[in-house]
C-alpha cells in the first residue's frame, strides 16, 4: 500500500504508555505517523516521541481563545502536510482537529471516544459538542461496547461509523514485575508484612467511581482483620471532602492515600485484593484498571461498568457485586481470604480472559486494518 501520512492529535496528555506503543507499532507496519500535541507545556510523551524521531508539533493550549487559535494553526498545518488521516483523542483535540480536518477536506477523520455518559449526566450543555464531533468525523473508535451503545442509542450515531477497538496494553509488564521494584514500592509507602490483607483501589475521588462504598466496606473488613490496610491510589478529585470525612472514621494507620505512582505494576503486586466499584454500568467509558488488575493476577472485586460488562464473570474470573453495596464488597473480600484454592483458579481465569483481547499487538492490528481498509476504498 502507498504510504499515507497519519496525524495524531492529542490534548492535555502528559504521559501515556499506550500512545508510545501505538506509535511504534504503526511505524513498524510502514505507516507514516506524526503527532500534534495540544498542551500548555512540554510533556513526557513529547520527550519520548522526539527521542524516537517522530515528528512532533506542540500547540499551546490554555483556554477557549487558544483553542480557536489552534484551529487556525491546524488549518495551516493540514494545508501544507496534506494528511490522508487525522485521528484525534480527547475533547479539545476532537473539536479543533476534526473541525480543521473537515475544513481542509481530509478524507478520513477519526476520533476515539474516551468518555461515556458524563456529559449526559453532569454537563448536558456539552452534549452538543459530542454530537458535533460525531458529525464531523468519518469514523469513531469505541474502546468498549458501552461507548458504542452510548453513541448509537443516546446520540443516534450510524453504527456503520463506529468501530469497536479495545485499548491495548503491554500485559506482561503487569505480571512479570521484578522483586526489587515491588520492594521499592513497599518501602516507599510502608506496606510491610505485618499489615494485611492489603486492599487496593485505583480511582479518582469523584462520586461515580464509588470509592466511598469501598471505604465503608473497609470499616466492616477491619472488624475481622484489624491489621488490614486500605491503599487508595489516584486519591484526589472533586469528591475528596466526602471521602476524607469517611476516612477520618478509620484508624489513621489503617489506610494510605497515594496521589500518583509511576510504577503501577509494582503497586498492584503490593495488593492482596483489588476493588473497583463504579456506581453504574455506563459510568466507565473503558476502565483500564479492570484489565490491569486481572493481568496483574490480583483477586478482584468489581461492579460492572465499561469494559467489565464484557469480561467480568462472577465467581469465574472476579467477584461481581451490586452497585453501592459496601456489605457485598466486604463479603467478597472475606470469600477470597477464606477460599485460597478457588481464588487461585479465578486469578488464572482472569489472566486467560484478558490476554487475547487487550494486547497492544491486537489493538495496533485493528487500527491498521481500519486505516488501510478505508484508504483502499478511497
C-alpha positions in Angstrom: 0.0 0.0 0.0 1.1 3.5 -0.7 2.4 5.3 2.4 -0.1 7.8 3.6 0.5 10.4 6.3 -1.4 10.0 9.5 -1.6 12.8 12.0 -2.5 12.0 15.6 -3.8 15.0 17.7 -3.8 14.6 21.5 -4.9 17.2 24.0 -3.8 17.7 27.6 -1.9 14.4 27.8 1.3 14.4 29.8 2.3 10.7 29.7 0.6 7.7 28.2 2.3 4.4 27.6 -0.4 3.3 25.2 0.3 6.0 22.7 4.0 5.2 22.8 3.3 1.6 22.0 0.8 2.5 19.3 3.2 5.0 17.6 6.0 2.4 17.4 3.6 -0.3 16.3 2.1 1.7 13.4 5.5 2.8 12.2 6.8 -0.7 12.3 4.0 -1.7 9.9 5.1 1.0 7.5 2.6 3.8 8.3 3.9 7.3 8.4 2.6 8.9 11.7 3.1 12.4 13.1 1.9 13.9 16.3 0.4 17.3 17.2 0.1 17.9 21.0 -2.2 20.5 22.4 -0.6 21.3 25.7 0.4 24.2 27.8 4.0 22.9 28.4 6.4 20.2 27.3 5.4 16.8 28.5 7.0 13.4 29.0 5.1 12.0 25.9 6.6 14.8 23.8 10.1 13.9 25.0 9.5 10.2 24.3 8.2 10.8 20.8 11.0 13.1 19.9 13.6 10.7 21.3 12.2 8.1 18.8 12.4 10.6 15.9 8.7 11.1 15.4 7.6 14.4 14.0 6.0 16.3 16.9 4.4 19.7 16.9 3.2 21.3 20.2 0.4 23.9 20.0 -0.1 26.0 23.2 -3.5 25.2 24.8 -4.8 27.1 27.9 -8.4 28.2 27.2 -11.1 28.9 24.7 -9.2 31.6 22.8 -6.2 29.4 22.5 -8.4 26.6 21.2 -9.6 28.9 18.4 -6.0 29.8 17.6 -5.2 26.1 17.5 -7.9 25.5 14.8 -6.3 28.2 12.7 -2.8 26.7 13.2 -4.1 23.2 12.3 -5.7 24.6 9.1 -2.3 25.8 8.0 -0.6 22.5 9.0 -3.1 20.4 7.1 -2.9 22.6 4.0 0.8 22.1 3.9 1.1 18.5 5.1 -2.0 17.1 3.3 -2.6 14.2 5.6 -4.9 11.4 4.4 -5.9 10.5 8.0 -6.4 12.7 11.1 -7.0 10.8 14.4 -7.9 12.8 17.5 -8.0 12.0 21.2 -9.8 13.9 24.0 -12.2 16.8 23.8 -10.1 19.8 22.8 -8.2 17.7 20.2 -11.5 16.4 18.9 -13.0 19.8 18.5 -10.0 21.5 17.0 -8.6 18.6 15.0 -11.9 17.4 13.4 -13.0 20.9 12.6 -9.8 21.8 10.8 -9.7 18.4 9.1 -13.2 18.9 7.8 -12.5 22.4 6.5 -9.4 21.1 4.7 -11.2 18.1 3.2 -9.1 15.4 5.0 -10.7 12.2 3.7 -10.5 10.2 6.9 -11.4 11.9 10.1 -11.2 9.6 13.1 -11.7 10.2 16.8 -11.5 7.8 19.7 -14.3 8.4 22.2 -12.7 8.4 25.7 -15.7 9.3 27.8 -19.1 7.6 28.3 -22.1 9.4 29.7 -20.5 12.1 31.9 -21.8 14.9 29.7 -25.3 13.4 29.6 -25.3 13.1 33.4 -23.4 16.1 34.7 -22.8 18.5 31.8 -25.8 18.4 29.4 -24.7 21.6 27.7 -21.6 19.7 26.5 -23.6 17.0 24.7 -23.9 19.3 21.7 -20.2 19.3 21.3 -20.1 15.5 21.4 -22.8 15.5 18.6 -20.7 18.0 16.7 -17.7 15.7 16.8 -19.8 12.8 15.8 -21.0 14.7 12.7 -17.5 15.9 11.8 -15.9 12.5 11.9 -16.0 9.8 9.2 -15.1 7.1 11.7 -15.4 6.8 15.5 -13.3 4.3 17.6 -15.2 2.9 20.5 -12.9 1.2 23.0 -15.8 -0.7 24.6 -19.3 -1.9 23.8 -20.5 0.5 26.5 -19.3 3.5 24.4 -20.6 2.0 21.2 -24.1 1.7 22.8 -23.9 5.3 24.1 -23.1 6.6 20.7 -25.8 4.5 18.9 -28.6 4.7 21.5 -28.2 8.1 23.2 -26.6 10.1 20.4 -28.1 8.4 17.4 -24.8 7.8 15.5 -25.0 5.5 12.5 -23.5 2.2 13.6 -21.6 1.9 10.3 -19.4 4.8 11.5 -18.4 3.1 14.8 -15.5 0.6 15.1 -15.0 -1.4 18.3 -11.3 -1.4 19.1 -10.4 -2.2 22.6 -7.5 -0.4 24.3 -4.3 -2.5 24.2 -1.6 -2.9 26.9 1.7 -4.5 27.5 0.1 -7.2 29.6 3.3 -9.0 30.6 4.5 -5.8 32.3 1.8 -6.3 34.9 2.5 -10.0 35.5 6.3 -10.1 35.4 7.5 -7.5 37.9 10.9 -7.6 39.4 11.0 -8.3 43.1 13.3 -5.3 43.6 10.6 -2.9 42.1 8.0 -4.4 44.4 10.2 -4.0 47.4 11.0 -0.4 46.5 7.3 0.5 46.4 6.6 -1.3 49.7 9.4 0.6 51.3 8.2 3.9 49.8 4.8 3.6 51.4 5.5 1.4 54.4 3.5 -1.5 53.1 5.1 -4.2 55.3 4.4 -7.8 56.1 2.7 -7.1 59.4 0.0 -5.2 57.6 -2.7 -7.2 55.8 -4.7 -8.0 54.0 -3.9 -5.1 51.7 -7.0 -3.9 49.9 -6.1 -1.8 46.8 -8.2 0.8 45.0 -7.1 2.8 42.0 -9.7 5.5 41.3 -10.0 9.3 41.4 -12.1 10.8 44.2 -15.2 11.5 42.1 -18.6 10.4 43.2 -19.4 7.9 40.4 -16.1 6.0 41.0 -17.7 4.6 44.1 -14.7 5.0 46.4 -17.0 6.0 49.2 -18.5 2.5 49.2 -15.1 0.8 49.3 -14.2 2.9 52.4 -17.5 1.9 54.1 -16.8 -1.7 53.2 -13.3 -1.4 54.7 -14.9 -0.3 58.0 -16.5 -3.7 58.2 -13.4 -5.6 57.0 -11.4 -4.0 59.9 -13.7 -5.7 62.4 -12.5 -9.1 61.3 -9.0 -8.2 60.1 -7.7 -5.4 62.4 -4.3 -5.2 60.6 -5.9 -4.7 57.2 -4.6 -1.8 55.1 -6.6 0.1 52.5 -4.5 1.7 49.8 -6.2 4.4 47.7 -4.3 5.4 44.6 -5.2 8.5 42.5 -6.5 9.9 45.7 -7.7 13.3 44.6 -10.7 14.7 42.9 -13.9 16.7 43.3 -15.4 14.3 45.9 -12.4 14.5 48.2 -14.2 16.1 51.1 -16.9 13.4 51.4 -14.3 10.6 51.1 -11.9 12.2 53.6 -14.8 12.5 56.0 -15.3 8.8 55.8 -11.6 8.1 56.2 -11.5 10.2 59.3 -13.6 7.5 61.0 -10.9 4.9 60.4 -7.7 4.4 62.4 -5.0 6.5 60.8 -2.7 3.5 60.4 -5.3 1.5 58.5 -5.3 3.5 55.2 -2.9 5.1 52.8 -3.6 7.7 50.2 -1.4 8.0 47.1 -1.9 10.8 44.7 0.2 9.3 41.9 2.5 6.3 41.5 4.6 5.9 38.4 5.3 2.2 38.8 1.7 0.9 38.8 2.6 -2.8 38.0 4.7 -2.9 41.2 2.0 -1.2 43.3 -0.6 -3.8 42.1 1.7 -6.5 43.3 1.5 -5.0 46.8 -2.2 -5.7 46.9 -3.8 -8.9 48.2 -7.2 -7.9 46.8 -8.3 -5.2 44.4 -11.6 -3.4 44.4 -13.2 -1.2 41.7 -16.8 -0.2 42.3 -18.3 2.4 39.9 -21.9 3.3 40.6 -23.4 2.5 37.2 -23.0 0.3 34.1 -22.2 3.2 31.8 -20.1 5.3 34.2 -16.8 4.0 32.9 -16.0 4.5 29.3 -13.5 1.7 29.3 -11.9 1.2 32.8 -8.3 0.1 32.1 -7.8 -0.8 35.8 -10.2 -3.8 35.3 -7.8 -5.1 32.7 -4.6 -4.1 34.7 -5.8 -5.8 37.9 -6.7 -9.0 36.0 -3.4 -9.0 34.1 -1.5 -8.5 37.4 -3.2 -11.6 38.8 -4.8 -9.8 41.7 -8.0 -11.3 43.1 -10.6 -8.6 42.2 -14.0 -7.4 43.3 -15.9 -5.4 40.6 -19.1 -3.7 39.9 -19.9 -3.9 36.2 -19.1 -0.8 34.3 -17.4 0.0 31.0 -15.4 -3.0 29.6 -16.2 -5.0 32.8 -19.6 -5.6 31.2 -17.8 -7.6 28.6 -15.2 -9.5 30.5 -16.1 -9.9 34.2 -17.9 -13.2 35.1 -18.9 -13.7 38.7 -17.1 -16.5 40.5 -15.1 -17.3 37.4 -12.6 -14.5 37.0 -13.7 -12.0 39.6 -16.4 -11.4 42.2 -19.1 -9.2 40.8 -21.1 -7.2 43.3 -24.1 -4.9 43.1 -23.7 -1.1 42.9 -23.4 1.0 46.0 -23.2 -2.1 48.3 -20.5 -2.0 50.9 -21.7 -5.2 52.6 -21.3 -7.1 49.3 -17.8 -5.7 48.9 -16.8 -6.8 52.4 -18.3 -10.2 51.8 -16.4 -10.7 48.6 -13.1 -9.8 50.3 -14.0 -12.3 53.0 -14.7 -15.0 50.4 -11.3 -14.6 48.8 -9.4 -14.8 52.1 -11.4 -17.9 53.2 -11.1 -19.8 49.8 -7.5 -19.8 48.6 -8.0 -22.7 46.1 -11.0 -21.0 44.5 -9.1 -17.7 44.5 -6.2 -19.2 42.6 -8.5 -20.6 40.0 -10.2 -17.3 39.5 -6.8 -15.5 39.1 -5.8 -17.9 36.4 -9.1 -17.5 34.6 -8.8 -13.7 34.8 -5.4 -13.8 33.1 -6.8 -16.0 30.4 -9.7 -13.6 29.9 -7.6 -10.5 29.2 -4.7 -12.0 27.3 -6.4 -12.5 23.9 -8.5 -9.3 24.0 -6.3 -6.5 25.2 -2.8 -6.9 23.9 -1.2 -3.8 22.2 -0.5 -6.0 19.2 -4.2 -6.7 18.7 -5.1 -3.0 19.1 -2.5 -2.0 16.6 -3.6 -4.7 14.2 -7.2 -3.4 14.3 -6.1 0.2 13.9 -4.0 -0.7 10.9 -6.9 -2.6 9.3 -9.2 0.4 9.9 -6.7 2.8 8.3 -5.7 0.6 5.4 -9.2 -0.7 4.6 -10.6 2.8 4.4 -7.8 4.1 2.3 -8.0 1.3 -0.2 -11.7 2.1 -0.7 -11.0 5.9 -1.1 
